[in-house]
Amino acid sequence: MKEFELHCGKYRLRLGKRTAVMGILNVTPDSFFDGGKHFTPDDALSRARYLAAAGADIIDVGGESTRPGSLTISSDEEVKRIIPVISHLAQELNIPISVDTSKSIVAREAIKAGASLVNDITALCGDLSLGEVVAEYNLPLILMHMQGTPKNMQENPYYRSLVPEIISFFEEAIKKAKAIGIREENLLIDPGIGFGKKTSHNLEIIKNLEKFAILEKPLVIGLSRKSFIGNVLNLPVEERLEASLAAMTCAILNGAHIVRVHDVGETVRAAGIVDAIMGSK
């Protein structure tokens, strides 16, 4: 696996020697797994401390649900939800804080509050000014593939040739990001499991992750407790932990550098074994 050094403000992450774990912190009332559980600032801060203690390398803070069928919220509401949390975490924790947003106004406020990584599910297809903010602050940006929008992405996703189409999408997204002024070494890619994909599409992506290495970018993947797992095993979201770890293991073996998860402690332990086996002689 190719190695990368990611510069997140004052933090340096070595990617490739071991799997980096990104802990999900949804400061929302309606996310598919933990919506409402960490909606107040106190609950969100408590959860973030727990994720950090469990071994998270990054904490990804989001204030807008992107579950299938969800609607967008205003920038003001998103800022209101996440900025107090990010501000406290940036001062208290010694790990990078990522902001999960597709809005330039929110990204700017989050960075000013201490975020040092931006996670954009639209890959700059939503608010192009987001890229200008990232370039201005010289921070990393995760470009994620999504067919459609969260509101309609699962209505009837269709691809003629799944993986080549997603690779072509990333080639264009990378060109767009570089044209705005984002440095090549600051770009990461996420194939967007569950975002405009059927169950068969998600399985195919995980099986073929190594093909994305052609893009020479760190590979992020989020598959924690997602609906494709429930569809395969006929399990509700609260019973998908073991299957999430199994899918994550396949993703690491096939080239994932960062895994974005709800269950940090369990993931850190499982990924540690996979990394040890892969690194053994």
C-alpha positions as CSV (number, residue, x, y, z in Angstrom):
1,M,0.0,0.0,0.0
2,K,1.3,3.5,-0.9
3,E,2.1,5.6,2.1
4,F,1.1,9.3,2.5
5,E,1.8,12.0,5.1
6,L,-1.2,14.2,5.7
7,H,-0.7,17.6,7.1
8,C,-3.8,18.7,9.1
9,G,-2.7,22.1,10.5
10,K,-0.3,21.3,13.3
11,Y,-1.0,17.6,13.1
12,R,0.8,15.0,10.9
13,L,-0.8,11.7,10.0
14,R,1.2,8.9,8.5
15,L,-1.2,6.9,6.3
16,G,-0.4,3.5,4.9
17,K,1.7,1.9,7.7
18,R,-1.4,1.5,9.8
19,T,-5.0,2.2,9.3
20,A,-6.2,5.5,10.6
21,V,-9.6,5.5,12.4
22,M,-12.0,8.5,11.9
23,G,-14.6,8.6,14.6
24,I,-18.1,9.9,13.6
25,L,-19.7,12.6,15.8
26,N,-23.1,13.5,14.5
27,V,-24.5,16.6,16.1
28,T,-27.9,16.0,14.5
29,P,-31.4,15.0,15.5
30,D,-31.9,12.6,12.6
31,S,-28.8,10.7,11.5
32,F,-29.5,7.1,10.6
33,F,-27.7,5.4,13.6
34,D,-27.0,7.9,16.4
35,G,-29.3,10.8,15.5
36,G,-30.3,12.8,18.6
37,K,-27.9,10.9,20.9
38,H,-25.3,13.7,20.8
39,F,-27.4,16.6,19.7
40,T,-26.7,18.9,22.8
41,P,-23.2,20.4,23.1
42,D,-22.6,18.5,26.4
43,D,-23.6,15.2,24.9
44,A,-21.5,15.8,21.8
45,L,-18.4,16.7,23.9
46,S,-18.8,13.7,26.1
47,R,-19.1,11.4,23.0
48,A,-16.0,13.0,21.4
49,R,-13.9,12.4,24.5
50,Y,-15.1,8.8,24.5
51,L,-14.1,8.4,20.8
52,A,-10.7,10.0,21.5
53,A,-10.0,7.8,24.5
54,A,-11.0,4.7,22.4
55,G,-8.2,5.5,20.0
56,A,-9.7,7.7,17.2
57,D,-7.0,9.3,15.0
58,I,-9.5,11.9,13.7
59,I,-12.9,13.0,14.9
60,D,-15.4,14.0,12.1
61,V,-18.0,16.4,13.3
62,G,-21.2,16.8,11.2
63,G,-24.2,19.0,11.8
64,E,-26.4,17.9,8.9
65,S,-27.8,14.4,8.3
66,T,-27.0,12.9,5.0
67,R,-29.0,9.7,5.4
68,P,-31.1,8.7,2.4
69,G,-34.1,11.0,2.1
70,S,-32.7,13.7,4.3
71,L,-33.2,17.4,3.5
72,T,-30.6,20.2,3.7
73,I,-30.5,22.7,6.5
74,S,-29.4,26.3,6.6
75,S,-25.7,27.3,7.1
76,D,-26.8,29.2,10.2
77,E,-28.3,26.1,11.7
78,E,-25.3,24.0,10.9
79,V,-22.9,26.5,12.4
80,K,-25.1,26.7,15.5
81,R,-24.9,23.0,16.0
82,I,-21.2,22.3,15.4
83,I,-19.1,25.4,16.1
84,P,-19.3,25.3,19.9
85,V,-18.4,21.6,19.8
86,I,-15.5,22.0,17.4
87,S,-14.1,25.0,19.4
88,H,-14.1,23.0,22.7
89,L,-12.6,19.9,21.1
90,A,-9.8,21.7,19.2
91,Q,-8.7,23.1,22.6
92,E,-9.1,20.0,24.6
93,L,-8.0,17.1,22.3
94,N,-4.7,16.4,20.7
95,I,-6.0,14.9,17.5
96,P,-7.3,16.5,14.3
97,I,-10.9,17.6,14.1
98,S,-12.6,17.2,10.7
99,V,-15.7,19.0,9.7
100,D,-18.3,17.1,7.6
101,T,-19.9,19.8,5.5
102,S,-20.5,20.9,1.9
103,K,-21.0,24.6,2.7
104,S,-18.2,27.1,2.4
105,I,-19.6,29.3,5.2
106,V,-19.7,26.4,7.6
107,A,-16.3,25.2,6.6
108,R,-14.8,28.6,7.2
109,E,-16.3,29.0,10.6
110,A,-15.3,25.4,11.5
111,I,-11.7,26.0,10.5
112,K,-11.6,29.3,12.5
113,A,-12.9,27.3,15.5
114,G,-10.1,24.7,15.1
115,A,-11.0,22.1,12.4
116,S,-8.1,21.0,10.3
117,L,-9.7,18.8,7.7
118,V,-12.8,19.2,5.6
119,N,-15.0,16.3,4.5
120,D,-17.2,17.2,1.5
121,I,-19.8,14.6,0.4
122,T,-20.4,16.6,-2.8
123,A,-16.7,16.7,-3.9
124,L,-17.1,20.4,-4.7
125,C,-20.2,19.8,-6.8
126,G,-22.3,21.6,-4.3
127,D,-20.6,24.8,-3.2
128,L,-17.5,25.5,-5.3
129,S,-16.5,28.2,-2.8
130,L,-15.8,25.5,-0.3
131,G,-12.7,24.6,-2.3
132,E,-11.5,28.2,-2.2
133,V,-11.8,28.1,1.6
134,V,-9.8,24.9,1.8
135,A,-7.1,26.3,-0.5
136,E,-6.9,29.5,1.5
137,Y,-6.2,27.6,4.7
138,N,-4.0,25.0,3.0
139,L,-5.9,22.1,4.7
140,P,-6.8,18.6,3.4
141,L,-10.1,17.9,1.7
142,I,-11.9,14.6,1.3
143,L,-13.7,14.3,-2.0
144,M,-16.6,11.9,-1.8
145,H,-18.5,10.4,-4.7
146,M,-22.3,10.6,-4.6
147,Q,-24.9,10.0,-7.4
148,G,-27.7,12.5,-6.8
149,T,-28.3,14.2,-3.5
150,P,-29.1,12.7,0.0
151,K,-32.8,13.5,-0.8
152,N,-33.0,11.4,-4.0
153,M,-29.8,9.3,-4.2
154,Q,-31.4,6.0,-3.4
155,E,-34.4,6.3,-5.7
156,N,-32.8,4.4,-8.6
157,P,-29.0,4.5,-8.7
158,Y,-27.7,3.2,-12.0
159,Y,-24.2,2.8,-13.5
160,R,-23.0,1.4,-16.9
161,S,-19.6,0.6,-15.4
162,L,-19.5,1.3,-11.7
163,V,-15.8,1.5,-10.7
164,P,-14.5,3.1,-13.9
165,E,-17.3,5.8,-13.7
166,I,-16.3,6.6,-10.1
167,I,-12.7,6.8,-11.0
168,S,-13.5,9.2,-13.9
169,F,-15.6,11.3,-11.4
170,F,-12.6,11.6,-9.1
171,E,-10.2,12.5,-12.0
172,E,-12.5,15.4,-12.8
173,A,-13.0,16.4,-9.1
174,I,-9.2,16.3,-8.5
175,K,-8.7,18.6,-11.6
176,K,-11.3,21.0,-10.3
177,A,-9.8,21.1,-6.8
178,K,-6.3,21.7,-8.1
179,A,-7.6,24.5,-10.4
180,I,-9.1,26.2,-7.4
181,G,-5.7,26.1,-5.7
182,I,-5.9,23.1,-3.5
183,R,-2.5,21.3,-3.3
184,E,-2.3,17.8,-4.7
185,E,-1.0,16.4,-1.4
186,N,-4.1,17.7,0.4
187,L,-6.6,15.7,-1.5
188,L,-8.2,12.4,-0.4
189,I,-10.9,10.3,-2.0
190,D,-14.0,8.4,-0.7
191,P,-16.0,6.2,-3.0
192,G,-19.2,7.0,-1.0
193,I,-20.5,3.7,0.2
194,G,-24.3,4.0,0.4
195,F,-24.5,7.4,-1.5
196,G,-26.4,6.7,-4.7
197,K,-25.5,3.0,-4.7
198,K,-27.5,-0.3,-4.5
199,T,-26.3,-3.1,-2.2
200,S,-24.6,-4.8,-5.2
201,H,-22.8,-1.6,-6.0
202,N,-21.4,-1.2,-2.5
203,L,-20.2,-4.8,-2.4
204,E,-18.5,-4.3,-5.8
205,I,-16.7,-1.1,-4.6
206,I,-15.3,-2.8,-1.5
207,K,-14.2,-5.8,-3.5
208,N,-12.4,-3.5,-6.1
209,L,-11.0,-0.8,-3.8
210,E,-7.4,-1.6,-5.0
211,K,-8.4,-0.2,-8.4
212,F,-8.7,3.3,-6.9
213,A,-4.9,3.2,-6.2
214,I,-4.5,4.5,-9.8
215,L,-5.5,7.9,-8.5
216,E,-2.6,8.0,-6.1
217,K,-4.6,9.5,-3.3
218,P,-5.3,8.4,0.3
219,L,-8.5,6.3,0.3
220,V,-11.2,7.0,2.9
221,I,-14.1,4.7,3.3
222,G,-17.2,4.8,5.5
223,L,-19.3,1.7,5.8
224,S,-20.1,1.5,9.5
225,R,-23.5,0.0,10.1
226,K,-24.8,1.0,6.7
227,S,-27.9,-0.3,5.0
228,F,-26.1,-2.6,2.6
229,I,-25.1,-4.6,5.7
230,G,-28.6,-4.8,6.9
231,N,-29.8,-5.8,3.4
232,V,-27.3,-8.7,3.1
233,L,-27.9,-10.0,6.6
234,N,-31.4,-8.8,7.3
235,L,-30.3,-7.0,10.5
236,P,-31.4,-3.7,12.1
237,V,-28.8,-1.0,12.4
238,E,-28.1,-1.7,16.1
239,E,-27.0,-5.3,15.3
240,R,-24.5,-4.5,12.5
241,L,-21.3,-4.1,14.5
242,E,-19.6,-7.5,13.6
243,A,-20.6,-7.2,10.0
244,S,-19.2,-3.7,9.9
245,L,-15.9,-4.9,11.2
246,A,-15.8,-7.7,8.6
247,A,-16.5,-5.2,5.8
248,M,-13.9,-2.9,7.2
249,T,-11.3,-5.7,7.2
250,C,-12.0,-6.3,3.5
251,A,-11.6,-2.6,2.8
252,I,-8.3,-2.4,4.6
253,L,-7.0,-5.4,2.8
254,N,-8.0,-3.8,-0.5
255,G,-6.3,-0.5,0.1
256,A,-8.3,1.7,2.6
257,H,-6.1,4.2,4.5
258,I,-8.8,5.8,6.7
259,V,-12.0,4.1,8.0
260,R,-14.8,6.3,9.1
261,V,-16.8,4.5,11.9
262,H,-19.2,4.8,14.8
263,D,-17.6,2.1,16.9
264,V,-14.0,3.4,17.4
265,G,-12.7,1.0,20.1
266,E,-13.8,-2.1,18.3
267,T,-12.5,-0.8,15.0
268,V,-9.1,0.1,16.4
269,R,-8.6,-3.4,17.8
270,A,-9.8,-5.1,14.7
271,A,-7.7,-2.8,12.4
272,G,-4.7,-3.3,14.6
273,I,-4.7,-7.1,13.9
274,V,-5.2,-6.6,10.2
275,D,-2.3,-4.1,10.1
276,A,-0.1,-6.5,12.1
277,I,-0.8,-9.3,9.7
278,M,-0.3,-7.2,6.6
279,G,2.9,-5.8,8.0
280,S,4.4,-9.1,9.1
281,K,7.2,-10.7,7.2
